[in-house]
Amino acid sequence: MRREIVFSVPYRSTEQSRRLGRFVLAVLLPVLVVALGLAAAAGIALRTAARQADEVSAARQTHEAALAVGDALDGLAQSQMGVAIWNPLVQQLVKERPDWRWIDTNVGEWLNFDFDHDADFILGANDTPIYGMLNGKRVAPSRFLDVSHAAMPLIDAVRGRIRRAPNPHERLPGQQLNPRTTVRTAPRAIHATDVALVGGRPVAISVMAIIPEEGTARMTRGADPLLVSMRYLDAKFMGHLGKVQVLRNAHFVRSLPLAPGERAYALASASAGEVGFVAWQPDRPGGQVWAAMAPSAGLALAGLLIALTILIFSVGKLMRRDAQSLKQLGDAHLQLKVREAQAHHLAFHDTLTGLPNRAFFNALTDQAVAASIDDEILAILLLDLDRFKQVNDTLGHLGGDVLIQQVANRLQAVIGPDDLVARLGGDEFAVLLCDLSSIEAIEKVAAAMVASVREPFDVLGTKVFVGASIGIACHPACRGDRSELMRMADIAMYRTKAEGRDGFRFFSEDMDESVRFRREIERDLREAIASERGLIVHYQPQVDAAGTELVGVEALLRWDHPTRGRLGPQTFVPIAEETGLIHELGRWVLREACAVARTRPDLSVAVNLSPVQFRSRGFAEEAVRIVTEAGAKPRQIELEVTESVLLDSDDLVRDALSNLRRAGFRIALDDFGTGYSSLSHLREFEVDKLKIDRSFTSGIGEANDAVAIIDAVVRLGHAFGLVVTAEGVETEEQRAFLQAAGCNELQGFLFSAAVPESRIGEAVQTTKRRRAA
């Protein structure tokens, strides 16, 4: 056997070798050749695609750089227009002695601080500098000589002394716009805008003629003054390119060659040619993909026979990497949770005492009131310290803080585990007592708080004696939501202070006659809405600035109460908001306004929206449905919101505004200037109109600040491309001033009071008579 085995093995080995050779030649070799060919073809295709991707990415970034430079030039000219085409500046410059401080505030400083101008100069009719502002500070006009070499070609172009093909960012006198123009200035504007080199630094420079507003007679003799503005395009601009356009390591270079691997966009001037280059390290997505895949492809080509081993090794490596990534992700998630908990705690707790703050107290009390049942007693206690100001005046704010902390500790020691103590601010605390069996139990807790606070405090080594005045509102004895209960507790607290302090009082209806009044109004309003009796809508005309054309009406709600007579919205709308009736009331008013819009397609109809309406989910869809069912067009309907709506800055408000504007509605910001909205809100939330509050209109001719505010609001509105309407116009003097200030539309008793729908036609005839006169 052993011998047979010895002689048979070589035979089998030889046969297997032959078979293996044939298999290799017939199968493996062709497969290997095909695989190598496909791998080579795939590698070539991938390399070609990677290079094309790099070129596309570089071209896109070059285009981004060009757009950014163009935007800087267009933005510079647009910001100039806000003062260059402005009657007040022209009037100052024609004076023998202009008010330079006024020009500082309204021109130089405004352009510097609001639009990041680095330099602004004003040139007289003979191109002599008469005013200068550098980096927000006024300088001698002669400093203009430092930049005159860069400005003179643009000055000559604006003066018409030379003719050149306008670039896409300028409007030259007597010349057509560049076919690729991107200018954002008004057709009246005359300006030359270009890039230049000043002191070795790239700069966007624009020269604009200072001229009166449209419709105003020429005020200057000879050539118009010129406004020369500059903004450097180096460090800050390059940083902006890095952040916004994502141009890595963006910087300015005077000349070629570039550093290895860099791309550049030429800064070309119409008069001086190339002044330099914006250089950056371009993104190379294709190269990154190629670099990531080339080693794998090489290994695949070199190790086709051990592919399984490599695959197993790669899978194992990926699994280890995934495990490590998952661990890192878990750690990051844990850290995020910790930080989220910290942020949540800071958002809902007072930093001085560690107690819940007003937001926490309001949210928890809302939930408790909503979930309470009739036989469950909830009590809200508002506590204010007596003689706290004396402690602050005697021991300073540090002593006051120590006292507040000790008071917080004593109050917490009095309440039960299910109750809540919160600091509302200053020396005011709020307490929520839950699930109490009787009023006597509440009295016991309140008395314990008064007694605890009455005991002396050791503050900075000094014995301090204070007291506590407490007001109590109990639910369900006191009906209403959380804000109403807190209002009642506040009334009771002030009754405690009025009756000698250092004690507590329960709210009763005889403390506040308004509670009874509000309940009666709520009851009668429900009946009026259900029966549609007593509620009427009047319409106040809105006219153009000259007062000669009716452009729209504003729907104003009135209520002919059966016993109290005619009531204005300020009387019953707040009650409707608190009770939820505002939604039915708002729908009814919108339907009435749509009926007017349908019969008068040439007029816009403005409807006031309550913040409560606007913040309700589905409001935008409901408004679109009402207008559609009424047969009106959304573009005729103007929805007026107050500034308080924008202060929320939440997704609900943002989505509602976006959906309404997308459907065709116009949005007006009512009573502008009386709230706390800011430029950031106007940028974030898209609106179409600003309405100047009547309190500013009434101050025309009486208060200088009213005139200044109106002028600022008009300029601000126009800078954002908004229509500006002034309310409360009652005299011809006010109308003339508002027209001169640039208001687009006016509204007030000078033109008409709010009238029924049947008398809108009379308002149309009245404006026609004014036009004819």
Residue pairs with C-beta under 8 A, 6 or more apart in sequence:
32 304
35 304
36 301
39 297
39 300
39 301
42 297
43 297
46 289
46 290
46 293
46 297
47 290
49 286
50 286
50 287
50 289
50 290
51 286
52 286
53 285
53 286
53 289
54 282
54 284
54 285
54 286
54 287
57 282
57 283
57 284
57 285
57 286
58 263
58 282
58 283
61 245
61 246
61 247
61 263
61 280
61 282
61 283
62 263
62 265
64 241
64 245
64 246
64 247
65 241
65 245
65 247
65 250
65 265
65 278
65 280
66 265
67 245
68 237
68 240
68 241
68 244
68 245
69 195
69 204
69 233
69 265
69 267
69 278
70 168
70 169
70 182
72 204
72 231
72 233
72 237
73 169
73 193
73 194
73 195
73 204
73 206
74 169
74 182
74 183
74 184
74 193
75 115
75 184
76 115
76 117
76 193
76 204
76 205
76 206
76 229
76 231
77 169
77 170
77 183
77 184
77 185
77 189
77 191
77 193
77 206
77 208
78 184
78 185
79 111
79 114
79 115
79 117
79 229
80 111
80 185
80 191
80 206
80 208
80 227
80 229
81 185
81 186
81 189
81 208
82 110
82 715
82 718
82 719
83 89
83 106
83 107
83 110
83 111
83 210
83 227
84 189
84 191
84 208
84 209
84 210
84 211
84 227
85 186
85 188
85 189
85 210
85 211
85 212
85 213
85 214
86 213
86 715
87 212
87 213
87 216
87 219
87 740
88 106
88 711
89 103
89 106
89 107
89 210
90 210
90 211
90 212
90 219
90 220
90 225
91 219
92 98
92 99
92 102
92 103
93 122
93 210
93 220
93 225
94 219
94 220
100 131
100 138
103 122
103 131
104 133
104 138
107 120
107 122
107 133
107 227
108 120
108 131
108 133
108 136
108 138
109 133
109 136
111 117
111 120
111 133
111 229
112 118
112 120
112 133
112 135
112 136
113 136
116 231
116 236
117 133
117 229
117 230
117 231
118 134
118 135
118 203
118 230
118 231
118 232
119 132
119 133
119 134
119 135
119 147
119 228
119 229
119 230
120 132
120 133
120 227
120 228
120 229
120 230
121 129
121 131
121 132
121 133
121 141
121 143
121 144
121 147
121 151
121 227
121 228
122 129
122 130
122 131
122 132
122 210
122 225
122 226
122 227
122 228
123 129
123 130
123 144
123 155
123 225
123 226
123 228
124 130
124 225
125 220
125 221
125 222
125 223
125 224
125 225
126 222
126 223
127 155
127 159
127 226
128 141
129 141
129 142
129 143
129 144
129 145
130 141
130 225
131 138
131 141
132 138
132 139
132 140
132 141
132 142
132 143
132 144
133 139
134 143
144 151
144 228
146 198
146 199
147 198
147 203
147 205
147 228
147 230
150 196
150 197
150 198
150 203
150 205
151 196
151 205
151 207
151 228
153 162
153 192
153 194
153 270
153 271
153 272
154 192
154 193
154 194
154 205
154 206
154 207
154 228
154 271
155 192
155 207
155 226
155 228
156 162
157 163
157 164
157 170
157 172
157 192
157 207
158 172
158 173
158 190
158 191
158 192
158 207
158 208
158 209
158 226
159 223
160 172
160 173
160 174
163 172
163 175
164 172
164 270
164 271
165 178
165 270
166 172
166 175
166 176
166 177
166 178
166 181
166 192
167 178
167 193
167 194
167 270
168 178
168 180
168 181
168 182
168 183
169 181
169 182
169 183
169 193
169 194
170 178
170 183
170 191
170 192
170 193
170 194
170 206
171 177
171 183
171 185
171 187
171 189
171 190
171 191
172 190
172 192
173 190
177 183
185 191
186 214
188 211
188 214
189 208
189 209
190 208
190 209
190 211
191 206
191 207
191 208
191 209
192 206
192 207
193 204
193 205
193 206
193 207
194 204
194 205
194 206
194 269
194 270
194 271
195 202
195 203
195 204
195 205
195 233
195 267
195 268
195 269
195 275
196 202
196 203
196 205
196 269
196 272
196 275
197 203
197 269
197 272
197 275
197 276
198 205
198 230
198 232
200 254
201 232
201 233
201 234
201 252
202 232
202 233
202 234
202 252
202 267
202 275
202 276
203 230
203 231
203 232
203 233
204 230
204 231
204 232
204 233
205 228
205 229
205 230
206 228
206 229
206 230
207 226
207 227
207 228
208 226
208 227
208 229
209 224
209 225
209 226
209 227
210 224
210 225
210 226
210 227
211 218
211 224
212 218
212 219
213 742
231 237
233 252
233 267
233 278
234 252
238 250
238 251
238 252
238 278
239 250
241 247
241 250
241 278
241 280
242 248
242 249
242 250
246 283
247 278
247 280
248 280
248 281
248 282
248 283
249 280
249 281
250 278
250 279
250 280
251 278
251 279
251 280
252 276
252 277
252 278
252 279
253 264
253 276
253 277
253 279
254 276
254 277
255 276
255 277
256 264
256 277
258 264
258 277
258 279
259 279
261 281
261 282
262 279
262 280
262 281
262 282
263 279
263 280
263 281
263 282
264 277
264 278
264 279
264 280
265 277
265 278
266 274
266 276
266 277
267 274
267 275
267 276
267 277
267 278
268 274
268 275
269 275
299 310
300 307
300 310
303 309
303 310
347 359
348 356
348 357
348 359
348 360
348 363
349 355
349 356
349 357
349 360
350 356
350 357
350 422
350 423
352 401
352 404
352 405
352 423
353 404
353 405
353 408
353 423
354 408
355 408
355 412
355 421
355 422
355 423
355 429
356 364
356 420
356 421
356 422
356 423
357 422
357 423
357 424
358 422
358 424
358 425
358 430
360 422
361 420
361 422
361 424
361 430
361 432
362 482
364 420
364 432
365 380
365 432
365 482
365 485
365 486
366 481
366 482
368 378
368 432
368 434
369 378
369 475
369 481
369 482
369 485
372 378
372 475
372 476
374 476
376 435
377 435
377 436
377 437
377 438
377 439
377 442
377 474
377 475
377 476
377 477
378 432
378 433
378 434
378 435
378 436
378 474
378 475
379 431
379 432
379 433
379 436
379 442
379 472
379 473
379 474
379 475
380 430
380 431
380 432
380 472
380 473
380 474
380 475
380 482
380 485
380 486
380 489
381 430
381 431
381 432
381 433
381 445
381 446
381 449
381 470
381 471
381 472
381 489
381 504
382 424
382 428
382 429
382 430
382 431
382 470
382 471
382 486
382 489
382 490
382 492
382 493
383 411
383 428
383 429
383 430
383 431
383 449
383 453
383 468
383 469
383 470
383 493
384 427
384 428
384 429
384 468
384 469
384 470
384 493
384 497
385 403
385 407
385 427
385 428
385 453
385 466
385 467
385 468
386 466
386 467
386 468
386 469
386 497
386 501
386 502
387 465
387 466
387 467
388 400
388 403
388 426
388 427
388 466
391 399
391 400
391 403
391 459
391 464
391 466
392 399
392 400
395 459
395 460
395 462
395 464
398 460
399 459
399 460
399 462
399 464
400 427
402 459
402 460
403 457
403 459
403 464
403 466
404 423
404 427
406 457
406 459
407 429
407 453
407 457
407 466
408 421
408 423
408 429
410 449
410 452
410 453
410 455
411 421
411 429
411 431
411 449
411 452
411 453
412 421
413 452
414 445
414 448
414 449
414 452
415 421
415 431
415 433
415 445
416 433
418 434
418 435
419 431
419 432
419 433
419 434
419 445
420 431
420 432
420 434
421 429
421 430
421 431
422 429
422 430
422 431
422 432
423 429
423 430
424 430
430 486
431 445
431 449
433 442
433 445
436 442
439 474
439 506
442 472
442 474
443 504
446 470
446 472
446 504
447 504
449 468
449 470
449 504
450 467
450 468
450 470
450 502
450 503
450 504
453 466
453 467
453 468
454 465
454 467
454 468
454 502
456 463
456 464
456 465
457 463
457 464
457 465
457 466
458 464
467 501
467 502
468 502
469 493
469 496
469 497
469 501
469 502
469 503
469 504
470 493
470 496
470 503
470 504
470 505
471 488
471 489
471 490
471 491
471 492
471 493
471 494
471 495
471 496
471 504
471 505
471 507
472 489
472 492
472 504
472 505
472 506
472 507
473 485
473 486
473 488
473 489
473 492
473 506
473 507
474 506
474 507
475 485
478 484
478 485
478 488
478 507
479 519
480 487
480 488
480 578
481 578
483 578
484 578
488 507
488 511
488 512
488 515
489 507
491 507
491 511
491 512
492 505
492 506
492 507
492 511
493 505
495 505
495 511
496 503
496 504
496 505
499 505
509 515
509 516
518 575
521 571
521 572
521 575
522 575
522 579
522 581
524 561
524 562
525 559
525 572
525 575
525 576
525 581
525 585
526 581
528 534
528 535
528 559
529 535
529 581
529 584
529 585
529 588
532 588
534 559
534 560
534 561
534 562
535 557
535 558
535 559
535 560
535 585
535 588
536 557
536 558
536 559
536 560
536 756
537 555
537 556
537 557
537 558
537 589
537 592
537 593
537 757
538 555
538 556
538 558
538 754
538 755
538 756
539 553
539 554
539 555
539 556
539 596
539 605
539 754
539 755
539 756
539 757
539 760
540 553
540 554
540 556
540 747
540 752
540 753
540 754
540 755
541 550
541 552
541 553
541 747
541 751
541 752
541 755
541 760
541 763
541 767
542 550
542 551
542 552
542 553
542 554
542 604
542 606
542 725
542 745
542 746
542 747
543 549
543 550
543 551
543 745
543 746
543 747
543 751
543 767
544 551
544 744
544 745
544 746
545 735
545 738
545 739
545 743
545 744
545 745
545 746
546 739
546 771
547 735
547 746
547 750
547 751
547 767
547 770
548 767
548 768
548 770
548 771
549 767
549 771
550 603
550 763
550 764
550 767
551 603
551 604
551 745
552 603
552 604
552 605
552 606
552 638
552 745
553 596
553 603
553 604
553 605
553 606
553 760
553 763
554 605
554 606
554 607
554 608
554 640
554 747
554 754
555 589
555 592
555 593
555 596
555 605
555 606
555 607
555 608
556 569
556 608
556 754
557 569
557 573
557 585
557 589
557 608
558 566
558 567
558 568
558 569
558 754
559 566
559 567
559 569
559 571
559 572
560 566
560 567
561 567
569 608
573 582
573 585
573 610
575 581
576 582
576 585
576 610
577 610
577 611
577 612
582 610
582 612
582 613
583 612
583 613
583 616
586 609
586 610
586 613
587 622
587 626
589 607
589 608
590 607
590 623
590 626
590 627
590 637
591 626
591 630
593 605
593 607
593 637
594 605
594 626
594 627
594 630
594 631
594 632
594 637
595 630
595 632
595 757
596 603
596 605
596 757
596 760
597 603
597 604
597 605
597 632
597 633
597 636
597 637
598 630
598 631
598 632
600 760
601 633
601 636
603 636
603 760
604 636
604 637
604 638
604 666
605 636
605 637
605 638
606 638
606 639
606 640
606 668
607 637
607 638
607 639
607 640
608 640
608 670
609 639
609 640
609 641
609 645
611 641
611 642
611 644
611 645
613 619
614 641
614 645
614 653
614 656
615 645
615 648
615 652
615 653
617 652
619 656
620 655
620 656
620 659
620 660
620 663
621 659
623 639
623 660
623 663
623 665
624 634
624 659
624 660
624 663
627 633
627 634
627 637
633 664
634 663
634 664
634 665
635 664
635 665
635 666
637 665
637 666
638 665
638 666
638 667
638 668
638 688
638 689
639 660
639 665
639 666
639 667
639 668
640 668
640 669
640 670
640 691
641 667
641 668
641 669
641 670
642 669
642 670
642 671
642 675
643 669
643 671
643 672
643 674
643 675
643 676
643 677
643 681
644 675
645 653
646 653
646 669
646 677
646 681
646 684
646 685
647 675
647 676
647 677
647 681
649 681
649 684
653 685
654 684
654 685
657 667
657 685
657 686
657 687
658 686
660 667
661 667
661 686
661 688
666 688
666 689
667 686
667 687
667 688
667 689
668 687
668 688
668 689
668 690
668 691
668 725
669 677
669 687
669 689
669 690
669 691
670 691
671 691
671 693
672 690
672 691
672 692
672 693
672 713
673 692
673 693
673 696
673 709
673 713
674 693
674 695
679 716
682 716
682 720
683 720
687 722
688 722
688 723
689 722
689 723
689 724
689 725
690 713
690 716
690 717
690 722
690 723
690 724
690 725
691 724
691 725
691 726
691 727
692 710
692 713
692 714
692 724
692 725
692 726
692 727
692 743
693 727
693 728
694 727
694 728
694 748
695 706
695 728
696 706
696 709
696 710
696 713
696 726
697 706
697 710
697 726
697 727
697 728
697 729
697 730
697 734
697 738
697 748
698 706
698 728
698 730
699 705
699 706
699 707
700 706
700 707
700 710
700 733
700 734
700 737
700 738
701 733
701 734
701 737
707 737
710 726
710 737
710 738
710 741
710 743
711 741
713 724
714 724
714 741
714 742
714 743
715 742
717 723
717 724
718 724
718 742
723 744
723 745
724 742
724 743
724 744
724 745
725 743
725 744
725 745
725 746
725 747
726 734
726 738
726 743
726 745
726 746
726 747
726 748
727 747
727 748
728 747
728 748
729 735
729 738
729 746
729 747
729 748
729 749
729 750
729 751
730 748
730 749
730 750
731 750
732 750
734 748
734 750
735 746
735 750
738 746
739 746
751 763
751 766
751 767
752 763
752 766
755 762
755 763
